[in-house]
Amino acid sequence: MGDLPERVMETLKKLRSESPPPPYIIARKIHGRYYVYSDLISKDKEDKKRLSSEYMGRITDDGIFIKRAITKGDELENARAIIEAHGGKVMLPETREAREPRETLTRDEVDNKILTILSMNARATLPFIASRVGLSVSAVDNRIKRLEKRYGIKYLAEIDIEKLGYLEFIILVKFKEKTPDVNRIKEAINPFNKIQLAILLNGGDYDLLIYALAETNNDISFLSRDLMNTALLSKYPSEWYTAPFYNTYNFVPLNNNFIETLNERLTGKRDLLEESIIPRTRALLTREFAVLRELNENGKTEFREIDKKYNFDTGRAQYSYHKLVETGLLKRVTINMQNTPFKYIAILFVKVTNPGEFADKRSDLLRNIIDDGGYVTNSYILVGNIGTPYGAVLFAPISKESELNVRKERLSRIKGISIQTAIVTGILIGGPCYRRFDNAYSIQHKILVETAKDKPMAKISYA
């Protein structure tokens, strides 16, 4: 069948290699889907040729083979598929058992595909998701509900903070003699709304890592000074380091307290056409702020509910949402899995020790970051470059004890860098984002295609 898409053809060839004829593995396009059958030609008692077809499953547009479910509905699904393949029509009842492929416990490709779609656009419609994974709308709806329960999925907004006029920084703290009590540290940093993430570390050179937003370098200097001079922390001898953090992979969710501070920066005008939170950047209207606030709290909130809550004219919230997406201020509505199978988070501090050697091997680090390690989330949940010392900070979810050493060993093969690790022992404020970002859209992949001539990954539109 010469008109099959490349990925579908590759999967079909693989199936054929695993099961050489007879029977012969074929694919038929039916109503936009690719059905797979094993056709066997035999002879009956009268020496006449007979064709028997057995339905095997479907191949999605992305080349994922979804096996026929091993359920009591197999015969029903097989009959329906064969009749459709031969141009006939059949009116048979749908059953979830017949239409939905069997799950695996940890590496279900269909579940991972759904999680990727939700990560890229959590407001994608059920029919769209169904078309991507080869399931019925009802089956997808059931799957999503199970995934929400299993992983504690929260829907939230991914906001481009640079377009709001903010820069990203990390503050690293080393307590020289005694580390303050956890509650004391939390009480000290909690009033600072610009802090989005604060974590305790064990091992390495630092005891505390803080991720904060600031409008200028002076702004972050004042924030660091105010932090170290708080009554709760100033009594403890410590060293503080502040460095710009250039986020290159995934993001840190914004806490609701910070979102509320944006509202405090309104000019005070009541005219929605003039009212602006950030005059020196893109103007953010009150209704746009309202949409960001509500979607950051619950990314699945209905637009009509936002209109009703803020007394907007019908359709204003939806219009503002599309405007925010169009301008890039709202990157997407995404997910955060709050109940994952990981034991802890490891922080890998990558320091460039030989710029010349590293320049030749930088592509290996980029590939390592976007490599699919077989997890329910991305291999790294946050990556950013720092300038003091020059290098990168990688947040790695760890599911078993040996895994950290494996990750460190892989990175250590890259020449021109040194690796130092630390373990997250507590999260005081905020938290990282656990999701399955489509790496075809990552900065790392773009650089690899442009500079290392890597083959471009296939992209799909999630809009």
C-alpha positions in Angstrom: 0.0 0.0 0.0 2.1 2.9 -1.3 0.1 5.8 0.2 0.8 4.9 3.8 2.5 7.6 5.9 6.2 6.9 6.6 5.7 6.1 10.3 2.8 3.8 9.6 4.8 2.0 6.9 7.8 1.6 9.2 5.6 0.0 11.9 4.0 -2.3 9.3 7.4 -3.4 8.0 8.4 -4.2 11.6 5.3 -6.3 12.1 6.0 -8.2 8.9 9.5 -8.9 9.9 8.3 -10.3 13.2 5.7 -12.5 11.4 6.9 -13.6 7.9 4.2 -14.9 5.5 2.1 -16.9 5.6 0.0 -15.2 6.8 0.8 -11.9 5.2 0.5 -8.7 7.3 -1.4 -5.9 5.5 -2.8 -2.5 6.4 -6.0 -1.0 5.2 -7.0 2.7 5.5 -10.6 2.9 6.7 -12.2 6.2 7.5 -8.8 7.8 8.1 -7.5 5.0 10.3 -5.0 2.3 9.6 -6.2 -1.3 10.4 -3.8 -4.2 10.4 -4.8 -7.7 9.4 -3.2 -11.1 8.8 -4.5 -12.4 5.5 -4.1 -16.1 4.8 -4.9 -17.7 1.4 -5.8 -21.4 1.6 -7.6 -24.1 -0.4 -10.8 -25.9 0.5 -11.7 -29.5 -0.4 -12.6 -28.5 -3.9 -9.2 -26.9 -4.4 -10.7 -23.4 -4.4 -8.7 -20.5 -2.9 -10.2 -19.1 0.3 -9.1 -15.8 1.9 -9.3 -15.5 5.7 -8.6 -12.3 7.5 -7.8 -11.8 11.2 -7.9 -8.4 12.7 -4.7 -7.6 14.6 -5.1 -4.0 15.7 -4.5 -0.4 14.5 -1.5 1.7 13.7 -1.8 5.4 14.7 -0.5 8.2 12.5 2.5 8.4 14.7 3.4 4.7 14.1 2.1 3.3 17.4 0.7 -0.2 17.0 -2.3 -0.8 19.2 -3.0 -4.5 19.6 -6.4 -5.9 19.5 -7.7 -6.2 23.1 -7.8 -9.7 24.5 -11.3 -9.5 25.9 -14.7 -11.1 25.4 -15.4 -8.4 22.8 -12.6 -9.6 20.5 -15.0 -11.4 18.2 -17.2 -8.4 17.9 -14.3 -6.1 17.1 -12.8 -8.5 14.6 -16.1 -9.0 12.8 -16.7 -5.2 12.6 -13.2 -4.5 11.3 -13.3 -7.3 8.6 -16.8 -6.2 7.3 -15.6 -2.5 7.1 -12.4 -3.6 5.4 -14.4 -5.2 2.6 -16.6 -2.2 2.0 -19.6 -3.3 4.0 -21.4 -1.7 6.8 -22.4 -3.2 10.1 -24.5 -2.0 13.0 -23.1 -3.6 16.1 -23.0 -2.2 19.6 -19.9 -0.6 20.9 -18.2 -2.0 24.0 -15.3 -0.5 25.9 -13.7 -3.9 26.1 -13.7 -4.2 22.4 -12.6 -0.7 21.4 -10.0 -0.1 24.1 -6.5 -1.6 23.8 -5.2 -3.5 26.9 -3.1 -1.4 29.3 0.4 -2.3 30.6 1.3 -1.2 34.1 4.3 1.1 33.5 4.9 1.7 29.8 1.5 2.0 28.2 2.2 3.8 24.9 -1.4 5.0 24.7 -1.4 6.5 28.2 1.9 8.2 27.5 0.6 9.6 24.3 -2.5 11.0 26.1 -0.2 12.5 28.8 1.9 14.1 26.1 -1.1 15.7 24.5 -2.4 17.0 27.8 1.1 18.3 28.6 1.1 20.2 25.3 -2.5 21.4 25.4 -4.5 20.3 28.4 -7.6 21.9 26.8 -7.4 19.7 23.7 -10.8 18.2 22.9 -11.7 14.5 23.4 -12.3 13.9 19.7 -8.8 15.3 18.9 -7.1 13.1 21.5 -9.2 10.1 20.3 -8.0 10.8 16.7 -4.4 10.8 17.8 -4.4 7.5 19.8 -6.9 5.5 17.8 -9.6 5.1 20.5 -13.2 6.1 20.8 -14.1 9.3 22.6 -15.6 7.5 25.5 -12.5 5.3 25.9 -10.3 8.4 25.9 -12.6 10.1 28.5 -12.3 7.0 30.7 -8.6 6.8 30.3 -8.1 10.5 31.2 -10.2 10.1 34.4 -8.1 7.1 35.4 -4.8 9.0 34.7 -6.1 12.0 36.7 -6.7 9.8 39.7 -3.5 7.7 39.3 -1.1 10.6 39.0 -3.0 13.3 40.8 -3.1 15.5 37.7 -3.5 19.2 38.2 -4.2 21.5 35.3 -2.4 24.9 35.2 -1.1 27.6 33.0 2.4 27.8 31.6 3.1 31.5 31.5 6.0 33.3 29.8 7.3 35.3 32.7 9.7 37.2 30.4 6.8 38.7 28.6 5.6 39.9 32.0 8.9 41.7 32.6 10.6 39.2 34.9 14.0 37.4 34.9 14.8 34.1 36.5 17.4 33.6 39.2 18.6 30.9 41.6 19.9 31.6 45.0 22.2 28.9 46.5 22.9 28.9 50.3 25.5 27.1 52.3 25.1 27.1 56.1 28.6 27.0 57.6 28.0 25.6 61.1 24.4 24.6 61.7 21.4 24.4 59.4 18.3 26.2 60.7 15.3 24.2 61.5 13.1 23.5 58.4 10.1 25.4 59.8 12.4 28.4 60.6 13.6 28.5 56.9 10.1 28.1 55.6 8.8 30.9 57.9 11.6 33.2 56.7 11.1 32.8 53.0 7.4 32.4 52.9 6.5 36.2 52.8 8.5 36.7 49.6 6.0 36.2 46.8 8.7 36.3 44.1 10.1 33.0 45.3 8.5 30.2 43.3 10.5 27.2 44.5 12.6 26.6 47.6 14.1 23.2 48.3 16.5 21.7 50.9 19.5 19.8 49.6 21.7 17.0 51.0 25.2 16.5 49.6 27.1 18.8 47.3 28.1 22.4 48.2 24.7 23.8 49.1 22.0 23.3 51.6 19.2 25.4 50.1 18.2 26.2 46.5 15.8 29.0 45.8 14.2 29.8 42.4 13.0 33.4 42.3 11.7 36.0 39.8 12.9 39.5 39.7 12.5 42.5 37.3 16.1 43.6 37.4 19.5 42.6 38.7 19.1 45.2 41.5 15.7 43.6 42.3 17.2 40.2 42.9 20.1 41.7 44.9 17.6 43.4 47.3 15.6 40.1 47.5 18.8 38.1 48.4 19.9 40.8 51.0 16.4 40.9 52.6 16.3 37.1 52.8 19.7 36.7 54.5 19.0 39.6 56.9 15.7 38.2 58.1 15.6 37.7 61.9 15.1 34.0 61.4 18.2 33.4 59.2 20.7 36.2 60.0 21.9 34.4 63.2 23.2 31.5 61.1 26.6 31.9 59.5 26.1 31.2 55.8 27.3 31.9 52.3 24.9 33.1 49.6 25.3 32.9 45.9 22.9 34.4 43.3 23.0 33.7 39.6 20.8 34.3 36.6 18.9 31.1 35.6 18.3 30.7 31.9 15.5 28.2 31.8 15.9 25.9 28.7 13.7 22.9 29.5 10.3 22.7 31.2 9.3 25.3 33.8 8.5 26.1 37.4 4.8 26.6 38.1 3.9 30.1 39.4 2.4 30.2 42.8 -0.9 31.9 43.3 0.5 34.5 45.7 2.8 35.8 42.9 -0.1 35.9 40.4 -2.0 38.0 42.9 0.9 40.5 43.1 0.4 41.2 39.4 -3.0 42.5 40.2 -1.5 44.9 42.7 0.5 46.5 39.9 -2.5 47.7 38.0 -2.5 51.4 37.2 -5.8 52.0 38.9 -7.6 52.9 35.7 -11.0 51.3 35.2 -11.1 51.4 31.4 -10.4 47.8 30.2 -8.9 49.2 26.9 -6.3 51.3 28.8 -5.7 49.3 32.0 -2.3 47.7 32.0 -0.3 45.8 34.5 3.1 46.0 32.8 3.2 49.2 30.8 6.8 48.7 29.7 6.1 45.3 28.2 3.1 44.0 26.5 -0.1 45.5 28.0 -2.0 43.0 30.1 -5.7 43.8 30.4 -7.7 43.1 33.5 -9.7 40.4 31.8 -6.5 38.8 30.6 -5.1 38.8 34.1 -8.4 37.2 35.3 -8.0 34.4 32.7 -4.3 33.8 33.8 -5.4 33.8 37.4 -8.2 31.3 36.9 -6.3 29.0 34.6 -3.3 28.9 36.9 -5.6 27.8 39.6 -7.5 25.3 37.4 -6.5 25.0 33.8 -9.8 23.3 32.9 -12.0 26.1 34.1 -14.8 26.9 31.7 -14.6 30.3 30.0 -18.3 31.0 30.7 -17.6 30.5 34.4 -14.8 33.1 34.2 -17.2 35.5 32.4 -19.8 35.0 35.1 -17.3 35.3 38.0 -15.9 38.6 36.8 -19.1 40.0 35.2 -17.5 40.0 31.7 -19.6 40.0 28.6 -20.2 36.5 27.2 -17.2 35.3 25.3 -14.7 37.9 26.7 -12.7 35.2 28.7 -12.4 32.9 25.7 -11.3 35.8 23.4 -8.8 36.9 26.0 -7.5 33.3 26.2 -6.9 33.1 22.5 -5.2 36.5 22.6 -2.9 35.4 25.3 -1.9 32.3 23.4 -1.5 34.3 20.2 0.9 36.7 21.7 2.8 33.9 23.5 2.3 35.3 27.0 0.3 32.1 27.7 2.4 29.3 26.3 -0.2 26.7 27.0 -2.5 25.1 29.6 -0.6 22.0 30.8 -0.6 19.4 33.5 1.4 18.7 36.6 1.4 15.1 37.9 1.6 15.4 41.7 1.5 11.7 42.4 4.4 10.1 40.6 6.3 6.8 41.2 9.6 8.6 41.8 11.4 8.3 45.1 13.2 11.7 45.1 14.6 14.4 43.0 18.3 14.7 42.3 20.0 18.0 41.4 22.9 17.6 39.0 25.2 20.6 38.9 27.1 20.5 35.6 30.2 22.8 35.6 32.1 23.5 32.4 35.8 22.9 33.1 37.2 22.9 29.6 35.2 25.1 27.2 37.0 23.8 24.1 36.4 20.1 24.8 32.8 20.8 25.9 32.0 22.7 22.7 32.7 19.5 20.7 30.5 17.4 23.0 27.7 19.8 23.8 25.3 18.0 21.5 25.7 14.8 23.7 24.4 16.8 26.7 21.4 18.1 24.7 20.5 14.6 23.6 20.8 13.4 27.1 18.3 16.0 28.3 15.6 15.1 25.8 16.2 11.4 25.8 13.1 9.4 26.7 14.2 7.3 29.6 11.0 5.3 29.7 9.5 7.3 32.5 5.9 8.5 32.9 7.3 12.0 32.7 10.2 13.6 30.9 13.7 12.4 31.9 14.4 15.8 33.4 11.7 18.0 35.0 13.7 21.2 34.8 16.9 22.4 33.1 18.6 25.8 33.1 21.9 27.4 32.4 23.8 29.4 35.0 26.8 31.7 34.7 28.4 31.4 38.1 30.0 28.9 37.7 29.4 28.5 34.0 27.3 25.4 33.4 23.8 24.0 33.9 21.5 22.8 36.6 19.5 19.6 35.9 16.5 18.4 38.0 16.2 14.6 37.6 13.4 12.5 39.0 14.8 9.3 40.5 12.7 6.1 40.7 15.3 3.6 42.1 18.6 3.8 44.0 21.0 2.8 41.1 19.5 5.3 38.7 21.3 8.4 40.0 24.7 6.7 39.4 23.7 5.7 35.9 22.7 9.3 35.1 25.9 10.7 36.5 28.0 8.1 34.7 26.3 8.9 31.3 26.9 12.6 31.8 30.5 12.0 32.9 31.3 10.6 29.5 30.9 14.1 28.1 34.3 15.7 28.0 35.0 19.2 29.4 32.6 19.1 32.3 32.4 18.0 36.0 29.3 16.7 37.7 28.2 17.3 41.3 25.0 15.9 42.7 22.7 16.7 45.6 19.5 15.1 46.8 16.3 17.1 47.5 15.3 16.3 51.0 12.4 18.7 51.3 10.3 21.2 49.3 9.5 24.3 51.3 7.7 26.4 48.6 6.2 25.5 45.3 7.4 22.5 43.4 8.6 21.3 40.0 6.3 20.4 37.1 6.0 16.7 36.2 4.7 16.2 32.7 5.5 14.7 29.3 6.6 17.6 27.1 6.9 16.8 23.4 10.6 17.0 22.8 10.1 17.8 19.2 9.3 21.3 20.4 12.3 21.6 22.8 15.1 24.1 22.4 17.5 21.3 22.7 16.1 19.5 19.7 16.0 22.7 17.7 19.7 23.3 18.4 20.6 19.7 17.5 18.8 19.9 14.2 20.5 23.2 13.3 24.0 22.5 14.5 24.5 18.8 14.8 22.3 17.9 11.8 20.1 15.6 13.8 17.0 14.3 12.0 14.0 16.5 12.8 11.4 14.8 15.0 7.9 14.7 13.5 5.7 17.5 14.9 2.0 17.5 15.3 -0.2 20.5 16.0 -1.8 20.4 19.4 -4.0 23.5 18.9 
